[in-house]
Amino acid sequence: MKRNLWSIAAAALFACGGAHAAPLYTITDLGAIVGVGPNSVHGLNDSGTVVGGSGDRAFVSVAGVRTVLGFPGGRFAAYGVNESGIVVGNDRLADRTAFQWDATNGMSDIAGLPDFSYVWGINDSGQIVGSAGDDVFTAFRHSLNDSNAYVSLGTLEGGVFSDALGINDSGHVVGWSESADGVRAFRWDGSGPMIDLGVLGGADESYAQAISDSGWVVGYSSSFSDGTQYATLWDASNGIQSLGDLAGGADESQAFDVNSFGQIVGWGTGDAGQRAFLYSAADGMLDLNSLIDPASPLNATLIDARAINDHGQIAGIALIDGTMHGYLLTPVPEPHEWAMMLAGLGIVGVVAKRRRQGMSEAGLRLV
């Protein structure tokens, strides 16, 4: 994932402890979401572009302005967007035809995929993940830049079905697969067999939904006995762990995304019912509704958080005046945090200036 000056300064801020205080957020209404199922917000990039589905159409929202994708006779939804603004998604009524879209070239089918393919995610290199097959479907990784790059990931040992849901910029893939022990979350690191990530103690199944560039994997574990679901984190240092509960919660939660700083978003049930959450190691699981700037004019209840980027922006679903809408949250830095970010940008500027001076002294032409 490419880094700009904001990202570098934000990294400095997090390293200096700014991440330990939960921020306030402003909220942008992305418009009504019509229907159920795939009609939702699904993806977000570092530029703040949000994608999803509403009714029978996919949508892309840039700076709060929605562009509708698709045409009559289909059922479109967009699931991923990368830093180049390339959007991927599916037409569920056309033999599960996967599509790509960008503002320059418009919409087209994705070359090199088998029939009956779903696409769920994309990274900055244009690698995509999903599942293919009709009665039996298996996970794959492919590339928009190479129609011959299709790789079937197979399944865990003893399984028949699998699905790939997330990919990071290293091309590492996560999802779920049947196995001899039941459904399990998996990670695939670009070669060799899938790795079984295991399941929380007391649960029966696990599903991985996203992987960060640092290798953190998030998703959920579920139990057959009582139907509960537990937001779950897998990381190399601490293994598998539950993310806990919202206040008054009863082990009902799912995690959908994680950014490079270890912030995780999803939904959980608490005293007030289903609510969107933000998780960090410092603060645990917080109800995002408690973090909206009190000056916000919107009457919004955040019920789901689906994506978070490296600027801390969060996208998901809210009830606004009782109707389901998409939303984008943007953190509001405290005054001391602004000072730290400006200091970080100053450091970046000094480094860039010295680099230019060094190149000039070496007789290189600067353009």
C-alpha positions as CSV (number, residue, x, y, z in Angstrom):
1,M,0.0,0.0,0.0
2,K,1.5,3.3,-1.1
3,R,2.2,5.9,1.7
4,N,1.7,9.6,1.3
5,L,2.9,12.3,3.7
6,W,-0.3,12.0,5.8
7,S,0.3,8.3,6.3
8,I,3.9,8.9,7.4
9,A,2.8,11.6,9.8
10,A,-0.1,9.4,11.1
11,A,2.4,6.6,11.7
12,A,4.5,8.9,13.7
13,L,1.4,10.0,15.7
14,F,0.5,6.4,16.5
15,A,4.1,5.6,17.5
16,C,4.1,8.6,19.9
17,G,1.0,7.3,21.7
18,G,-1.8,9.2,19.8
19,A,-3.5,5.9,19.1
20,H,-4.0,5.2,22.8
21,A,-6.8,7.8,23.1
22,A,-10.0,6.9,21.1
23,P,-10.7,9.8,18.6
24,L,-13.9,11.6,17.9
25,Y,-15.3,11.3,14.4
26,T,-17.3,13.4,12.0
27,I,-19.8,11.5,10.0
28,T,-20.7,11.8,6.3
29,D,-24.0,10.4,5.1
30,L,-23.4,8.3,1.9
31,G,-27.1,8.0,1.1
32,A,-29.8,5.4,1.5
33,I,-29.0,1.7,1.1
34,V,-32.0,-0.2,-0.3
35,G,-32.7,-3.9,0.2
36,V,-31.1,-6.6,2.2
37,G,-28.2,-9.1,1.9
38,P,-25.4,-7.8,-0.4
39,N,-27.0,-4.3,-0.2
40,S,-24.5,-2.7,2.1
41,V,-21.2,-0.9,2.3
42,H,-18.3,-3.3,1.6
43,G,-15.0,-1.5,0.8
44,L,-12.9,1.6,1.5
45,N,-9.5,2.7,0.3
46,D,-7.0,5.2,1.8
47,S,-8.4,8.0,-0.3
48,G,-11.8,7.7,1.4
49,T,-13.5,6.1,-1.6
50,V,-16.3,3.8,-0.5
51,V,-18.0,1.0,-2.4
52,G,-21.0,-1.2,-1.9
53,G,-24.4,-2.2,-3.2
54,S,-27.9,-0.7,-3.0
55,G,-31.0,-2.3,-4.7
56,D,-29.8,-3.9,-7.9
57,R,-26.8,-1.6,-8.4
58,A,-23.3,-1.3,-7.2
59,F,-22.0,2.1,-6.1
60,V,-18.8,4.1,-5.7
61,S,-18.8,7.1,-3.4
62,V,-16.1,9.7,-3.7
63,A,-16.1,12.7,-1.4
64,G,-19.7,11.8,-0.5
65,V,-20.8,11.8,-4.2
66,R,-22.3,8.5,-5.3
67,T,-21.8,7.0,-8.8
68,V,-24.1,4.1,-9.7
69,L,-22.7,1.1,-11.5
70,G,-24.6,-1.7,-13.4
71,F,-27.6,-1.8,-15.7
72,P,-31.1,-3.2,-15.7
73,G,-31.4,-7.0,-15.6
74,G,-28.6,-7.6,-13.1
75,R,-28.0,-7.5,-9.4
76,F,-24.7,-5.7,-8.9
77,A,-22.7,-5.1,-5.7
78,A,-19.1,-3.7,-5.4
79,Y,-16.9,-5.3,-2.7
80,G,-13.4,-3.9,-3.1
81,V,-11.5,-0.8,-4.2
82,N,-7.7,-0.2,-4.3
83,E,-5.6,3.0,-4.3
84,S,-5.8,3.3,-8.1
85,G,-9.6,3.6,-7.8
86,I,-10.2,0.2,-9.4
87,V,-13.4,-1.3,-8.1
88,V,-14.3,-5.0,-8.2
89,G,-17.6,-6.7,-7.6
90,N,-20.2,-9.1,-8.9
91,D,-23.4,-9.4,-10.9
92,R,-25.2,-12.1,-9.0
93,L,-27.9,-12.7,-11.7
94,A,-25.5,-13.2,-14.7
95,D,-24.0,-16.6,-13.8
96,R,-22.1,-14.8,-11.0
97,T,-20.1,-12.6,-13.4
98,A,-17.3,-10.7,-11.7
99,F,-16.6,-7.1,-12.9
100,Q,-14.0,-4.4,-12.6
101,W,-14.6,-0.7,-13.0
102,D,-12.6,2.5,-13.0
103,A,-13.5,6.1,-13.8
104,T,-11.5,6.1,-17.0
105,N,-12.5,2.7,-18.6
106,G,-15.9,2.1,-17.1
107,M,-17.2,-1.4,-16.3
108,S,-15.9,-4.7,-17.9
109,D,-15.8,-8.4,-17.1
110,I,-12.6,-9.7,-15.5
111,A,-10.6,-11.8,-18.0
112,G,-9.2,-15.1,-17.0
113,L,-11.8,-16.2,-14.4
114,P,-13.8,-19.4,-14.7
115,D,-17.5,-19.4,-15.0
116,F,-19.5,-18.8,-11.8
117,S,-17.0,-16.6,-10.1
118,Y,-17.4,-14.2,-7.1
119,V,-14.8,-11.6,-6.3
120,W,-14.6,-10.2,-2.8
121,G,-11.3,-8.2,-2.6
122,I,-8.5,-6.4,-4.4
123,N,-5.0,-5.1,-3.4
124,D,-3.0,-2.3,-4.7
125,S,-1.2,-4.5,-7.2
126,G,-4.5,-5.5,-8.8
127,Q,-4.6,-9.0,-7.3
128,I,-8.1,-10.2,-6.6
129,V,-9.6,-13.0,-4.5
130,G,-12.9,-14.8,-4.4
131,S,-14.3,-18.2,-5.2
132,A,-15.3,-20.0,-8.4
133,G,-17.4,-23.0,-9.2
134,D,-21.1,-23.9,-9.4
135,D,-22.2,-26.7,-7.1
136,V,-18.7,-26.9,-5.7
137,F,-16.7,-23.7,-5.2
138,T,-13.1,-23.1,-4.2
139,A,-11.0,-20.1,-3.3
140,F,-8.8,-18.4,-5.8
141,R,-6.3,-15.6,-6.3
142,H,-6.0,-13.8,-9.7
143,S,-4.6,-10.6,-11.2
144,L,-6.4,-8.0,-13.2
145,N,-3.1,-7.3,-15.0
146,D,-2.5,-10.9,-16.1
147,S,-5.3,-13.1,-17.4
148,N,-3.1,-16.2,-16.9
149,A,-2.4,-15.5,-13.2
150,Y,-5.4,-17.5,-11.9
151,V,-4.5,-19.8,-9.0
152,S,-7.0,-22.1,-7.3
153,L,-6.1,-22.4,-3.6
154,G,-7.9,-25.7,-3.1
155,T,-9.1,-26.5,0.5
156,L,-7.9,-27.5,3.8
157,E,-7.4,-31.2,4.2
158,G,-10.7,-33.1,4.1
159,G,-12.6,-30.2,2.7
160,V,-14.7,-29.6,-0.5
161,F,-15.7,-25.9,-0.4
162,S,-13.6,-22.8,0.3
163,D,-13.8,-19.1,-0.2
164,A,-11.2,-16.3,-0.2
165,L,-12.4,-13.0,1.4
166,G,-9.4,-10.8,2.0
167,I,-5.9,-10.1,0.5
168,N,-3.1,-7.7,1.6
169,D,-0.5,-6.0,-0.5
170,S,1.9,-8.9,-0.1
171,G,-0.6,-11.1,-1.9
172,H,-1.4,-13.1,1.3
173,V,-5.0,-14.4,1.3
174,V,-7.5,-15.3,4.0
175,G,-10.9,-16.8,4.0
176,W,-12.6,-20.0,5.1
177,S,-12.5,-23.6,4.1
178,E,-14.1,-26.9,5.0
179,S,-11.8,-29.3,6.6
180,A,-11.9,-32.7,8.3
181,D,-12.6,-30.7,11.6
182,G,-15.3,-28.5,10.2
183,V,-15.2,-25.0,8.7
184,R,-12.0,-23.2,9.6
185,A,-10.4,-19.8,8.9
186,F,-7.3,-20.1,6.6
187,R,-4.4,-18.1,5.5
188,W,-2.4,-18.6,2.3
189,D,1.0,-17.0,1.9
190,G,1.4,-17.2,-1.9
191,S,2.6,-20.8,-2.2
192,G,2.1,-24.2,-0.7
193,P,-1.1,-25.4,1.0
194,M,-3.6,-23.3,3.1
195,I,-2.8,-22.8,6.8
196,D,-5.5,-23.7,9.2
197,L,-5.8,-20.7,11.6
198,G,-7.8,-22.6,14.2
199,V,-10.9,-21.7,16.2
200,L,-11.5,-20.1,19.6
201,G,-11.9,-22.4,22.5
202,G,-15.6,-23.3,22.9
203,A,-16.5,-22.5,19.3
204,D,-17.0,-24.9,16.4
205,E,-16.2,-22.9,13.3
206,S,-14.1,-19.9,12.3
207,Y,-14.1,-17.5,9.3
208,A,-11.3,-15.0,8.4
209,Q,-12.5,-11.8,6.6
210,A,-9.5,-9.5,6.3
211,I,-5.7,-9.4,6.6
212,S,-3.5,-6.4,7.2
213,D,-0.2,-5.6,5.6
214,S,1.4,-6.5,8.9
215,G,-0.3,-10.0,8.9
216,W,-3.0,-9.5,11.4
217,V,-6.1,-11.5,10.5
218,V,-9.6,-10.8,11.7
219,G,-13.0,-12.5,11.4
220,Y,-15.1,-14.5,13.8
221,S,-15.7,-17.9,15.4
222,S,-19.1,-19.4,16.0
223,S,-20.7,-22.0,18.2
224,F,-23.3,-24.5,17.2
225,S,-24.7,-25.0,20.7
226,D,-26.1,-21.5,21.1
227,G,-25.6,-19.8,17.8
228,T,-23.3,-17.1,19.1
229,Q,-20.4,-15.5,17.2
230,Y,-17.2,-14.1,18.6
231,A,-15.1,-11.4,16.9
232,T,-11.6,-13.1,16.5
233,L,-8.1,-11.9,15.9
234,W,-5.2,-14.1,14.7
235,D,-1.7,-12.8,14.9
236,A,1.7,-14.4,14.9
237,S,2.7,-13.0,18.3
238,N,-0.3,-13.9,20.4
239,G,-2.1,-16.6,18.4
240,I,-5.9,-16.7,18.4
241,Q,-7.8,-14.4,20.7
242,S,-11.3,-13.1,21.3
243,L,-11.8,-9.3,20.9
244,G,-14.2,-9.2,23.9
245,D,-17.6,-7.6,24.1
246,L,-19.4,-4.3,24.0
247,A,-20.9,-3.2,27.3
248,G,-23.7,-5.6,28.2
249,G,-22.7,-7.9,25.3
250,A,-23.3,-11.6,25.1
251,D,-20.5,-12.9,22.8
252,E,-22.3,-11.7,19.7
253,S,-19.8,-10.0,17.4
254,Q,-18.0,-10.2,14.0
255,A,-14.8,-8.4,12.9
256,F,-14.7,-7.3,9.2
257,D,-11.5,-5.3,8.7
258,V,-8.1,-4.3,10.3
259,N,-5.7,-1.5,9.3
260,S,-1.9,-1.3,9.5
261,F,-2.1,0.1,13.1
262,G,-4.1,-2.8,14.5
263,Q,-7.5,-0.9,14.6
264,I,-10.3,-3.4,14.0
265,V,-13.9,-2.7,13.1
266,G,-17.1,-4.8,13.0
267,W,-20.4,-5.2,14.8
268,G,-21.4,-6.4,18.3
269,T,-24.5,-6.6,20.4
270,G,-24.6,-4.8,23.7
271,D,-27.1,-3.1,26.0
272,A,-28.5,-1.1,23.1
273,G,-28.7,-3.9,20.6
274,Q,-26.4,-4.3,17.5
275,R,-23.8,-1.5,17.2
276,A,-20.7,-0.8,15.2
277,F,-17.4,-1.2,17.1
278,L,-13.8,0.0,17.0
279,Y,-11.2,-2.2,18.7
280,S,-7.7,-1.5,19.6
281,A,-5.3,-3.2,22.0
282,A,-5.2,-0.1,24.2
283,D,-9.0,0.5,24.5
284,G,-10.6,-2.8,23.8
285,M,-14.0,-2.9,22.0
286,L,-15.7,0.5,21.9
287,D,-19.2,1.4,20.6
288,L,-18.5,3.7,17.7
289,N,-21.7,5.6,18.5
290,S,-20.0,6.9,21.6
291,L,-17.2,8.4,19.5
292,I,-19.3,10.5,17.1
293,D,-18.6,14.3,17.4
294,P,-21.5,15.7,19.5
295,A,-21.7,18.6,17.0
296,S,-22.8,16.2,14.3
297,P,-26.3,17.3,12.8
298,L,-27.2,13.7,11.8
299,N,-29.5,11.6,13.8
300,A,-27.5,8.4,13.2
301,T,-27.2,5.0,14.9
302,L,-24.2,3.1,13.6
303,I,-25.1,-0.6,13.5
304,D,-22.2,-2.0,11.4
305,A,-18.6,-1.1,10.5
306,R,-17.3,-2.9,7.4
307,A,-14.0,-1.2,6.6
308,I,-11.2,0.9,8.0
309,N,-8.3,2.6,6.3
310,D,-4.8,3.7,7.4
311,H,-6.1,7.2,8.1
312,G,-8.6,5.8,10.6
313,Q,-11.6,6.5,8.4
314,I,-14.4,3.9,8.9
315,A,-17.2,3.0,6.5
316,G,-20.4,1.0,7.3
317,I,-24.1,1.0,7.8
318,A,-26.2,3.3,10.0
319,L,-29.8,4.0,10.7
320,I,-30.3,7.7,9.9
321,D,-33.8,8.9,10.8
322,G,-34.8,5.3,10.9
323,T,-33.6,4.4,7.4
324,M,-30.5,2.4,6.4
325,H,-27.7,4.5,5.0
326,G,-24.1,4.2,4.3
327,Y,-21.7,6.3,6.3
328,L,-18.1,7.4,6.4
329,L,-16.4,8.4,9.7
330,T,-13.4,10.6,9.7
331,P,-11.3,11.1,12.8
332,V,-11.1,14.6,14.3
333,P,-7.5,15.1,15.6
334,E,-7.1,16.8,19.0
335,P,-5.1,20.0,19.0
336,H,-2.0,18.3,20.4
337,E,-2.4,15.6,17.8
338,W,-2.4,18.2,15.0
339,A,0.8,19.6,16.4
340,M,2.4,16.1,16.4
341,M,1.3,15.5,12.8
342,L,2.6,18.9,11.7
343,A,5.9,18.0,13.4
344,G,5.9,14.7,11.6
345,L,5.3,16.4,8.3
346,G,8.1,18.8,9.1
347,I,10.4,15.9,9.6
348,V,9.3,14.4,6.3
349,G,10.0,17.8,4.6
350,V,13.5,18.0,6.1
351,V,14.3,14.5,4.9
352,A,12.9,15.3,1.4
353,K,14.9,18.6,1.2
354,R,18.1,16.9,2.3
355,R,17.5,14.2,-0.3
356,R,17.1,16.8,-3.0
357,Q,20.2,18.7,-1.9
358,G,22.2,15.5,-2.0
359,M,21.0,14.6,-5.5
360,S,21.8,18.2,-6.7
361,E,25.3,18.0,-5.2
362,A,25.8,14.7,-7.0
363,G,25.1,16.5,-10.3
364,L,21.7,14.7,-10.8
365,R,18.9,16.6,-12.6
366,L,15.9,17.2,-10.5
367,V,12.5,17.0,-12.2
